[in-house]
């Protein structure tokens, strides 16, 4: 792995990693990753930079690093590709963590996309000066004056392997490579990257200490936009609520209860039965309309009637449902003959592992019905 030359592009000070996340083109790696260690050995100023971070109480740490293969094609060097890479990693974790929070309340998990925020200052390409670059600043400064910090709004919650939705991550990374390596991208890949960008911003903290329910309503609006971008047919077509319903209903459900068409998403005059996921999307959609159109709205309008949870808590798991249908995320490995016990056992184990995140998401969705979070209660 260290035979290939890698370049540090950004640092992410809010998320400690137990292991790298990425592919042969790009990765987000911890400071002790062999490639990052090599970079620190070859460039003492980079090691100095990495050692200049601390939290808001002075405890030192080394940030995670987004590194790029030095031989990566030009399209992958663009900030659009690198930001999309960050987006897909963040959504593969936040959607999973949100589902875990619904199933198993309590515990520290990366629930907000801010954990994957890119730090605005970085060493220049010659490993000499500090460069700050955002829409608000463009500046240069001395490394000796630099003092990096993590976000004051988050705990630096360590990211474990069990926090990553691997089937989703691998499929999104596959589509990312396809999109940015193509001379002409397919509409679906463009829509996917745009949707992930919107979903990432929907996953951020609603605000700081001054957060109001209006701020949560704004994020609900961004989530609805992420769904609509994903469902857009392209060209002169239009995305609307029904297009999103159609996409959601294509989901290959792992749990029978989630696929039952028993929830009313129509009107009093024209009831229409759809799945629980579509019903939840209807709730998101109604909230979006109220908040963005200036309709009268109160805090209780965010609360679901049975589970007593906010509809916002279901937005990220519901987005994973939409991605499952859109990609689609299915286990397509043909089953070996059952006479070969070892191969068949390996197939079953691999299939269970692949479907486990989908089952978790569906169990999380089912909590909206007031179902107990006990695994037996939620079984199909």
C-alpha positions as CSV (number, residue, x, y, z in Angstrom):
1,X,0.0,0.0,0.0
2,X,2.8,2.4,0.8
3,X,4.6,1.7,-2.6
4,X,2.2,4.2,-4.3
5,X,2.8,7.8,-3.6
6,X,0.0,9.7,-1.9
7,X,-0.7,13.4,-1.4
8,X,-2.5,14.9,1.6
9,X,-5.3,17.1,0.4
10,X,-7.4,18.0,3.4
11,X,-7.6,17.2,7.1
12,X,-10.7,16.3,9.1
13,X,-10.1,17.1,12.8
14,X,-13.6,16.1,14.1
15,X,-13.6,12.3,13.4
16,X,-10.9,10.0,14.9
17,X,-10.7,6.8,12.7
18,X,-9.7,3.3,13.8
19,X,-8.9,2.4,10.2
20,X,-8.8,4.0,6.8
21,X,-11.9,4.4,4.6
22,X,-11.4,4.5,0.9
23,X,-10.1,2.9,-2.3
24,X,-7.0,3.0,-4.5
25,X,-7.8,6.5,-5.7
26,X,-8.6,8.3,-2.4
27,X,-9.0,7.6,1.3
28,X,-9.7,9.2,4.6
29,X,-7.0,7.8,6.8
30,X,-5.9,8.1,10.5
31,X,-2.6,9.7,11.4
32,X,-1.1,6.3,12.1
33,X,-1.9,4.9,8.6
34,X,1.3,3.8,6.9
35,X,0.8,6.3,4.0
36,X,0.3,9.2,6.4
37,X,3.3,8.1,8.5
38,X,5.4,8.0,5.3
39,X,4.3,11.5,4.4
40,X,5.2,12.8,7.9
41,X,8.7,11.1,7.6
42,X,9.3,12.6,4.2
43,X,8.0,16.1,5.0
44,X,8.8,17.2,8.6
45,X,6.7,20.3,8.1
46,X,3.7,18.1,7.5
47,X,4.4,16.3,10.8
48,X,4.7,19.7,12.5
49,X,1.3,20.6,11.0
50,X,-0.3,17.4,12.2
51,X,1.0,18.0,15.7
52,X,-0.5,21.5,16.0
53,X,-4.1,20.4,16.6
54,X,-5.9,20.3,19.9
55,X,-9.5,20.3,21.2
56,X,-11.0,23.3,22.9
57,X,-9.6,22.3,26.2
58,X,-6.0,21.9,25.0
59,X,-5.9,18.1,24.6
60,X,-3.6,17.4,21.6
61,X,-4.5,15.0,18.8
62,X,-3.6,14.4,15.1
63,X,-6.4,14.8,12.6
64,X,-7.6,12.3,10.0
65,X,-6.3,13.1,6.5
66,X,-8.0,12.9,3.1
67,X,-5.2,11.6,0.9
68,X,-5.2,11.2,-2.9
69,X,-3.2,8.8,-5.0
70,X,-0.6,10.9,-6.8
71,X,-1.4,9.0,-10.1
72,X,-5.1,9.7,-9.9
73,X,-6.6,11.0,-13.2
74,X,-7.1,14.8,-13.3
75,X,-10.9,14.5,-12.8
76,X,-10.4,13.1,-9.3
77,X,-8.1,15.9,-8.3
78,X,-10.9,18.5,-8.6
79,X,-12.6,19.7,-5.4
80,X,-15.9,18.5,-6.7
81,X,-14.8,14.9,-6.9
82,X,-13.0,15.1,-3.5
83,X,-16.0,16.7,-1.8
84,X,-18.3,14.0,-3.3
85,X,-16.0,11.4,-1.9
86,X,-16.4,12.9,1.5
87,X,-20.1,13.1,1.1
88,X,-20.6,9.4,0.3
89,X,-18.4,8.4,3.2
90,X,-20.3,10.7,5.6
91,X,-23.8,9.4,4.4
92,X,-22.7,5.8,4.7
93,X,-22.0,6.4,8.4
94,X,-24.6,9.0,9.4
95,X,-27.6,7.0,8.0
96,X,-26.3,3.9,9.8
97,X,-25.7,5.8,13.1
98,X,-29.2,7.4,13.0
99,X,-30.7,4.0,12.6
100,X,-28.7,2.7,15.5
101,X,-29.9,5.6,17.6
102,X,-33.5,4.7,16.9
103,X,-33.0,1.0,17.6
104,X,-30.6,1.4,20.6
105,X,-31.0,4.8,22.1
106,X,-28.0,6.1,24.0
107,X,-24.3,5.8,23.3
108,X,-21.9,8.0,21.4
109,X,-22.2,7.8,17.6
110,X,-21.4,10.2,14.7
111,X,-24.9,11.4,14.1
112,X,-24.1,14.6,12.3
113,X,-22.2,15.3,9.0
114,X,-20.1,17.9,10.8
115,X,-18.0,15.1,12.1
116,X,-16.6,14.9,8.5
117,X,-16.1,18.6,8.0
118,X,-13.0,19.6,6.0
119,X,-10.7,22.0,7.8
120,X,-10.3,25.3,5.9
121,X,-6.5,25.6,6.4
122,X,-3.9,23.2,4.9
123,X,-0.3,23.2,4.0
124,X,0.5,24.3,0.5
125,X,1.7,21.8,-2.1
126,X,5.4,22.6,-1.2
127,X,4.7,21.8,2.5
128,X,5.8,25.3,3.5
129,X,3.0,27.8,4.2
130,X,-0.5,27.6,5.4
131,X,-3.3,28.2,2.9
132,X,-6.8,29.1,4.0
133,X,-9.5,28.8,1.3
134,X,-13.2,29.2,1.7
135,X,-15.8,31.4,-0.1
136,X,-15.2,33.9,2.7
137,X,-11.3,33.8,3.0
138,X,-8.3,33.2,0.8
139,X,-5.1,33.7,2.7
140,X,-1.6,32.6,3.5
141,X,0.1,32.4,6.8
142,X,3.1,30.9,8.6
143,X,3.0,27.4,9.9
144,X,4.7,28.4,13.1
145,X,1.7,30.6,14.0
146,X,-0.9,27.9,13.3
147,X,-3.1,26.4,16.1
148,X,-5.6,23.9,14.7
149,X,-8.8,23.0,16.6
150,X,-11.7,20.6,16.4
151,X,-15.2,21.8,16.3
152,X,-16.5,23.2,19.7
153,X,-19.9,21.8,18.8
154,X,-19.0,18.1,18.7
155,X,-17.4,15.4,20.7
156,X,-14.6,13.7,18.8
157,X,-16.4,10.4,18.6
158,X,-14.2,7.6,17.4
159,X,-15.4,5.9,14.2
160,X,-15.4,2.1,14.5
161,X,-15.8,-0.5,11.7
162,X,-19.3,-1.4,13.0
163,X,-20.3,2.3,12.4
164,X,-19.8,1.9,8.7
165,X,-22.5,0.7,6.3
166,X,-20.1,-1.2,4.1
167,X,-22.6,-2.4,1.4
168,X,-23.7,1.2,0.9
169,X,-20.2,2.6,1.0
170,X,-18.9,0.2,-1.6
171,X,-21.7,0.7,-4.0
172,X,-21.5,4.5,-3.7
173,X,-17.8,4.4,-4.1
174,X,-18.3,2.3,-7.3
175,X,-20.7,4.9,-8.7
176,X,-18.3,7.7,-7.7
177,X,-15.5,6.2,-9.7
178,X,-17.8,5.6,-12.6
179,X,-19.1,9.2,-12.6
180,X,-15.8,11.0,-12.4
181,X,-13.9,8.7,-14.8
182,X,-16.6,9.0,-17.5
183,X,-16.1,11.4,-20.4
184,X,-19.9,11.9,-20.3
185,X,-21.7,11.1,-17.1
186,X,-25.1,9.4,-17.1
187,X,-27.9,11.4,-15.6
188,X,-28.4,9.0,-12.8
189,X,-24.8,9.4,-11.6
190,X,-25.1,13.2,-11.8
191,X,-28.3,13.0,-9.8
192,X,-26.7,10.7,-7.2
193,X,-23.8,13.0,-6.6
194,X,-26.1,16.1,-6.4
195,X,-28.4,14.3,-4.0
196,X,-25.5,13.2,-1.8
197,X,-24.3,16.8,-1.6
198,X,-27.8,17.9,-0.5
199,X,-28.1,15.0,1.9
200,X,-24.7,15.8,3.5
201,X,-25.8,19.4,4.2
202,X,-29.1,18.1,5.6
203,X,-27.1,15.9,8.0
204,X,-25.3,18.8,9.6
205,X,-26.1,20.3,13.0
206,X,-29.3,22.4,12.7
207,X,-27.5,25.3,14.5
208,X,-25.4,25.9,17.6
209,X,-26.5,26.7,21.1
210,X,-29.3,28.8,19.8
211,X,-31.0,26.0,17.8
212,X,-34.7,26.4,17.4
213,X,-37.3,24.1,15.9
214,X,-37.2,26.3,12.8
215,X,-33.6,25.2,12.2
216,X,-34.7,21.6,12.3
217,X,-37.5,22.4,9.8
218,X,-34.9,23.8,7.5
219,X,-32.9,20.6,7.6
220,X,-36.1,18.6,6.9
221,X,-36.5,20.7,3.8
222,X,-33.0,19.8,2.6
223,X,-33.7,16.1,3.2
224,X,-36.8,16.4,1.0
225,X,-34.7,18.1,-1.7
226,X,-32.2,15.2,-1.5
227,X,-35.0,12.7,-2.1
228,X,-36.4,14.7,-5.0
229,X,-33.0,15.1,-6.7
230,X,-32.6,11.4,-6.5
231,X,-36.0,10.7,-8.0
232,X,-35.7,13.2,-10.8
233,X,-36.1,11.5,-14.2
234,X,-33.8,13.9,-16.0
235,X,-34.3,16.1,-19.0
236,X,-37.6,17.9,-19.0
237,X,-39.1,15.6,-16.5
238,X,-40.1,16.6,-13.0
239,X,-39.5,15.3,-9.5
240,X,-42.4,15.4,-7.0
241,X,-43.8,13.5,-4.1
242,X,-45.2,10.7,-6.2
243,X,-41.9,10.2,-8.0
244,X,-40.3,9.7,-4.6
245,X,-43.1,7.3,-3.6
246,X,-42.4,5.3,-6.7
247,X,-38.7,5.1,-6.0
248,X,-39.2,4.1,-2.3
249,X,-41.7,1.4,-3.3
250,X,-39.1,-0.3,-5.5
251,X,-37.1,-1.1,-2.3
252,X,-36.2,-4.8,-2.0
253,X,-37.4,-5.1,1.6
254,X,-35.5,-7.4,4.0
255,X,-38.4,-7.4,6.4
256,X,-42.0,-8.2,5.3
257,X,-43.6,-5.7,7.6
258,X,-41.8,-2.8,5.8
259,X,-43.3,-3.7,2.5
260,X,-46.9,-3.9,3.5
261,X,-49.1,-1.3,1.9
262,X,-51.2,-0.3,4.9
263,X,-50.4,3.3,5.5
264,X,-52.5,6.2,4.2
265,X,-50.6,8.8,2.2
266,X,-53.6,10.2,0.4
267,X,-56.3,12.7,1.5
268,X,-59.5,12.2,3.4
269,X,-61.4,12.1,0.1
270,X,-58.9,9.9,-1.7
271,X,-57.0,7.6,0.7
272,X,-54.1,5.8,-0.8
273,X,-52.3,2.9,0.9
274,X,-48.5,2.8,0.7
275,X,-45.6,1.4,2.8
276,X,-44.5,2.8,6.2
277,X,-41.4,4.4,4.5
278,X,-43.7,6.3,2.1
279,X,-45.9,7.4,5.0
280,X,-42.8,8.8,6.8
281,X,-41.8,10.6,3.6
282,X,-45.2,12.1,3.4
283,X,-44.7,13.4,7.0
284,X,-41.3,14.9,5.9
285,X,-42.9,16.4,2.8
286,X,-45.7,18.0,4.8
287,X,-43.3,19.5,7.2
288,X,-41.1,20.8,4.4
289,X,-44.1,22.6,2.9
290,X,-45.2,24.1,6.1
291,X,-41.7,25.4,7.0
292,X,-40.7,26.7,3.6
293,X,-44.1,28.2,2.6
294,X,-44.5,30.1,5.8
295,X,-47.5,28.2,7.0
296,X,-48.4,28.2,10.7
297,X,-46.1,25.7,12.3
298,X,-45.4,24.6,15.9
299,X,-42.8,22.3,17.5
300,X,-45.4,19.6,17.9
301,X,-45.8,19.5,14.1
302,X,-42.4,17.7,14.0
303,X,-43.6,14.9,16.4
304,X,-44.9,11.6,15.0
305,X,-48.2,10.5,16.6
306,X,-47.4,7.0,17.8
307,X,-43.6,6.8,18.4
308,X,-43.5,10.4,19.9
309,X,-40.2,10.9,18.0
310,X,-39.5,13.7,15.6
311,X,-39.8,13.1,11.9
312,X,-36.3,14.5,11.6
313,X,-34.9,11.5,13.4
314,X,-36.2,9.3,10.5
315,X,-34.9,11.4,7.6
316,X,-31.4,9.8,7.4
317,X,-32.6,6.1,7.7
318,X,-35.3,6.9,5.2
319,X,-32.7,8.3,2.8
320,X,-30.8,5.0,3.0
321,X,-34.1,3.3,2.0
322,X,-34.2,5.5,-1.1
323,X,-30.6,4.8,-1.9
324,X,-31.3,1.1,-1.6
325,X,-34.0,1.4,-4.3
326,X,-32.1,3.8,-6.5
327,X,-28.7,2.1,-6.7
328,X,-30.2,-0.6,-6.4
329,X,-28.5,-2.2,-3.4
330,X,-29.2,-5.9,-3.8
331,X,-27.2,-9.1,-3.1
332,X,-26.8,-10.5,-6.6
333,X,-24.2,-13.3,-5.9
334,X,-25.6,-16.6,-7.3
335,X,-26.1,-19.3,-4.6
336,X,-23.7,-22.3,-4.9
337,X,-25.1,-25.8,-4.9
338,X,-26.0,-26.9,-1.3
339,X,-24.0,-30.1,-1.8
340,X,-20.9,-28.0,-1.3
341,X,-21.4,-27.3,2.4
342,X,-18.4,-25.0,2.9
343,X,-19.2,-22.8,-0.1
344,X,-22.9,-22.6,0.7
345,X,-22.1,-21.7,4.3
346,X,-19.8,-18.9,3.1
347,X,-22.5,-17.7,0.8
348,X,-25.1,-17.6,3.5
349,X,-22.7,-15.8,5.9
350,X,-21.8,-13.2,3.2
351,X,-25.4,-12.6,2.3
352,X,-26.4,-12.1,6.0
353,X,-23.5,-9.6,6.4
354,X,-24.6,-7.8,3.3
355,X,-28.2,-7.5,4.4
356,X,-27.5,-6.6,8.0
357,X,-27.4,-2.8,7.5
358,X,-30.6,-2.9,5.4
359,X,-32.4,-4.9,8.2
360,X,-31.1,-2.4,10.7
361,X,-32.5,0.5,8.7
362,X,-35.9,-1.2,8.3
363,X,-36.0,-2.0,12.1
364,X,-35.3,1.6,12.7
365,X,-38.2,2.7,10.4
366,X,-40.5,0.3,12.2
367,X,-40.0,2.1,15.5
368,X,-42.2,4.8,14.0
369,X,-45.1,2.5,14.6
370,X,-44.3,2.3,18.3
371,X,-42.7,-1.1,17.9
372,X,-40.5,-2.1,20.8
373,X,-36.8,-1.8,20.1
374,X,-36.3,-5.5,21.2
375,X,-35.0,-7.4,18.2
376,X,-37.6,-10.2,18.7
377,X,-40.5,-7.8,18.5
378,X,-39.2,-6.4,15.2
379,X,-38.5,-9.7,13.5
380,X,-40.4,-10.4,10.3
